[in-house]
Amino acid sequence: MGGYVYIALRAPNDTWNGFYDDYVYPLIANLVHEFVLFGDVNPAKVFIMGYSHGGYGAFAIGPKEPDLFAAIHASAGAPTDGETVAKTLRNTLFTCMVGEFDTAYDRHDRDARFRDTIAKLRGDRADIYPVGVDIVAGAQHSNLNDRDKVREMYPAVRNPVPRELTWLMTDKVITDFFWLRTDAPGKEKEIDATCRDNRVTVTTTNGATATVLLDGRLVDFTKPVVITVNGQTQTQKIQPSLRTLCETMQRRCDPGLAFTAEVKLPIAPTTK
C-alpha cells in the first residue's frame, strides 16, 4: 500500500495563542495514536507542517513532542519565547521557511536567531541537530512556495531510540520524551541522557526527575548496565519485564516507544 493520510487542523480555540495551551499537546499525541491504532498509519512516518498561524503551531508542537514525528516544517511562523526550544531537536529533522521581508511580530529576526542557536548547539558535529532555516530572498509573509516540502520531508523516518537526548521542558503536561519519562514535568527542567555500550549517563537540572526506559535496541540485557546520574555511578543487572512492555505500549500506543525495562532515577544506594 502507498499514499498517505492528510489532516488539516485549525487552532483548537479562537485565541491568538491557540497552539500554546497545555491541552493542545496531549490532544496532538492522542490524534497521532488514534491514526496509528485505527488508521493504518506507520508511527515512524508521521509529519507535521504549517503556514503562518500553522507555522507557529509547528514551532510549538514539534520541538515539544519530536518523538512523535519523522520531520517537522514551519512556514511563515517563528519560535515563541518560553515555548519553543531548539535543544529538543537534537535528533529530529526540522525545517522552517520565512520571507526576507516578513518582519511583522519579529518573525524574520526570531527565525534568524533560532538558526544561530542551532548552529551553536551543533558545534563542529554533523550528526546532530538536522535543522535548517531558509530565509527566502525578496519574499514577504504570504508568498512562500513551500509546496515541495512534502516531497522533501517524505523520505524521513523517525528514530525512536536515538543514543543522545536533550529534553528541556517547557510545560507541565508532557511526561514522555523518547526513552525518558518524568512524573513531574515543569518549565526549565532539563534532562540530558546518553546510552552507549551498556552505559547510561544522565544529567538533570532544576529539580528534574527521570525514569529511563530501555530495551534490546539500547542495551544488552545479558550484560550489566552501568548507570551514571549526576556523577554518581552504579552497575546493575536489569531484567526485561512483560509488565513494563504492556504498560509503555498502553501509555504511548506506539510499538517504537514501548520498552521492556525501566530504571527510576536516582538509584537507591546499594546495601551490603
C-alpha positions in Angstrom: 0.0 0.0 0.0 1.1 3.6 -0.7 0.0 7.1 -0.3 -0.7 9.0 2.9 -3.4 10.4 5.2 -3.6 14.2 5.2 -5.1 16.0 8.1 -5.7 19.8 8.1 -6.2 21.3 11.5 -7.1 24.7 12.6 -6.0 26.1 16.0 -8.1 24.3 18.7 -9.5 27.6 20.0 -10.1 31.2 18.9 -7.3 32.9 20.9 -4.2 34.4 19.5 -2.1 31.8 21.2 -4.2 28.8 20.3 -1.4 26.4 19.9 0.2 27.1 23.3 -2.5 26.0 25.7 -1.4 23.0 27.7 -4.2 20.8 26.5 -3.0 21.0 22.9 0.0 18.7 23.3 -1.9 15.7 24.7 -4.5 16.3 22.1 -2.0 16.0 19.3 -0.4 12.9 20.8 -3.9 11.3 21.1 -4.7 12.2 17.5 -1.5 10.5 16.3 -2.2 7.5 18.5 -5.7 7.2 17.0 -4.5 7.1 13.5 -1.7 4.6 14.4 -4.2 2.3 16.1 -7.1 2.6 13.8 -6.0 4.3 10.6 -3.2 2.0 9.4 -0.6 4.9 9.8 3.0 4.0 10.3 4.2 5.7 13.6 7.7 6.1 12.1 6.2 8.2 9.2 4.2 11.0 10.9 4.9 14.5 9.8 3.7 18.0 10.9 3.8 21.2 8.9 2.0 24.6 8.9 1.9 28.0 7.4 1.5 31.3 9.2 -0.5 30.6 12.3 0.0 26.9 11.5 3.7 27.6 11.2 3.6 28.9 14.8 1.8 25.7 15.6 4.6 23.6 14.1 7.1 25.6 16.0 5.2 25.0 19.2 4.2 21.3 18.9 7.2 19.9 17.0 10.0 20.7 19.5 7.8 19.8 22.4 7.0 16.3 21.0 9.7 15.5 18.5 9.4 11.8 19.4 6.1 11.7 17.5 7.4 12.9 14.2 9.7 11.9 11.4 10.0 15.5 10.3 8.7 19.0 11.1 8.3 22.0 8.9 7.1 25.6 9.7 6.5 28.2 7.1 6.0 31.9 7.8 6.0 31.3 11.6 8.5 31.8 14.3 9.6 30.4 17.7 8.0 31.7 20.8 10.0 32.6 23.9 9.4 30.1 26.7 7.5 27.7 24.4 9.9 26.7 21.6 13.3 25.4 22.4 15.9 24.3 20.0 17.6 21.9 22.3 15.0 19.2 21.9 15.6 18.9 18.2 18.9 17.0 18.6 17.6 14.0 16.6 14.6 15.2 14.6 14.5 16.8 11.1 13.2 20.3 11.4 13.0 23.0 8.7 11.5 26.4 8.6 11.0 29.0 5.9 10.5 32.7 6.3 10.5 35.7 3.9 13.3 38.2 3.9 10.7 40.9 4.4 8.4 39.1 6.8 9.2 41.4 9.7 5.8 41.5 11.4 5.9 40.2 15.0 9.7 40.0 14.7 9.3 36.8 12.6 12.4 37.2 10.4 14.7 38.1 13.3 13.3 35.3 15.5 14.0 32.7 12.8 17.5 34.1 12.2 18.2 33.8 16.0 16.8 30.3 16.0 19.2 29.4 13.2 22.1 30.8 15.1 21.1 28.9 18.3 21.0 25.7 16.3 24.5 26.4 14.9 25.9 26.8 18.4 24.2 23.6 19.7 25.5 21.7 16.7 29.1 23.0 17.0 31.6 21.0 15.0 29.4 17.9 14.7 27.4 17.0 11.6 25.4 14.1 13.1 23.1 16.1 15.4 20.5 18.9 15.0 19.3 18.2 11.5 17.7 21.7 11.4 17.5 24.1 8.5 16.3 27.7 8.4 15.6 29.1 4.9 15.3 32.9 4.7 13.8 33.4 1.3 15.2 36.5 -0.6 12.6 39.0 -1.7 9.7 37.2 -0.1 7.1 38.6 2.4 4.6 36.7 4.6 2.2 35.3 2.0 4.3 34.3 -1.0 6.4 31.5 0.2 6.5 28.5 -2.1 6.6 25.6 0.3 4.5 23.1 -1.8 7.6 20.9 -2.4 8.2 20.4 1.3 6.0 17.3 1.5 8.2 15.6 -1.1 11.4 16.7 0.7 10.1 15.5 4.1 8.6 12.2 3.0 11.8 10.1 2.9 12.4 10.9 6.6 11.9 8.1 9.1 11.7 8.7 12.9 14.3 7.1 15.1 12.5 6.3 18.4 15.7 5.4 20.2 18.5 7.9 19.5 21.6 7.4 21.6 21.6 11.0 22.8 18.7 13.0 24.2 18.3 16.6 25.4 14.9 17.3 27.0 14.4 20.9 28.1 10.8 21.1 29.3 8.5 24.0 28.7 5.2 22.8 30.2 3.7 20.7 32.9 1.9 18.2 30.7 4.4 16.3 28.6 5.7 13.3 30.6 7.4 11.2 27.9 10.3 12.0 25.6 11.7 9.2 23.5 13.1 6.8 26.2 12.8 9.2 29.1 9.9 9.8 31.4 9.2 12.1 34.3 6.3 12.2 36.8 6.8 15.9 37.4 7.4 17.9 34.2 7.9 21.7 34.5 9.3 24.7 32.8 13.1 24.9 32.7 13.6 21.4 34.0 16.2 19.6 31.8 17.4 16.0 31.4 20.4 15.2 29.2 21.0 11.5 28.6 23.2 9.2 26.5 23.1 5.4 26.1 26.1 3.6 24.5 27.9 0.4 25.1 25.6 -0.6 28.0 26.4 2.7 29.7 23.6 5.2 30.5 24.6 8.7 31.6 22.0 11.1 32.8 22.3 14.7 34.0 19.3 16.5 35.5 18.9 20.2 36.3 16.4 22.4 38.0 14.9 19.5 40.0 14.1 17.3 37.1 13.3 13.7 37.9 13.6 10.9 35.4 12.8 7.3 34.5 15.0 5.7 31.9 13.2 3.2 29.6 15.3 0.5 28.0 15.1 -2.5 25.7 17.3 -4.5 23.3 17.7 -1.6 20.9 19.6 0.3 23.6 21.3 -2.2 25.9 22.3 -5.8 26.0 20.4 -7.3 28.9 22.8 -10.3 29.2 25.4 -7.8 30.5 25.4 -5.4 33.4 24.3 -1.8 32.7 26.5 1.0 34.1 24.3 3.9 35.1 25.7 7.3 36.0 23.3 10.0 37.3 24.7 13.5 38.0 28.2 12.0 38.5 27.2 9.0 40.7 27.7 5.6 39.1 26.2 2.2 39.8 26.2 -1.1 37.9 23.0 -3.1 37.7 21.8 -6.3 36.1 18.5 -5.3 34.5 15.8 -7.8 33.6 13.2 -7.2 30.9 9.6 -7.2 32.1 6.4 -8.1 30.2 4.5 -5.8 32.5 6.7 -2.8 31.6 6.3 -3.6 27.9 2.5 -3.7 28.3 2.4 -0.5 30.4 4.5 1.5 28.0 2.6 0.2 25.0 -0.7 1.2 26.6 0.6 4.6 27.5 2.2 5.5 24.2 0.1 3.4 21.8 3.3 3.1 19.7 5.5 0.0 19.3 8.5 2.1 18.7 8.1 3.9 22.0 7.3 0.7 24.0 10.1 -0.6 26.2 10.8 -3.7 28.3 12.6 -2.3 31.3 12.6 0.9 33.3 15.0 2.4 35.8 13.8 5.1 38.1 16.4 7.8 38.9 18.2 8.5 41.2 19.0 4.9 42.0 19.0 4.0 45.7 22.4 3.3 47.1 23.5 -0.4 47.1 23.3 -2.0 50.5 25.5 -4.9 51.6 
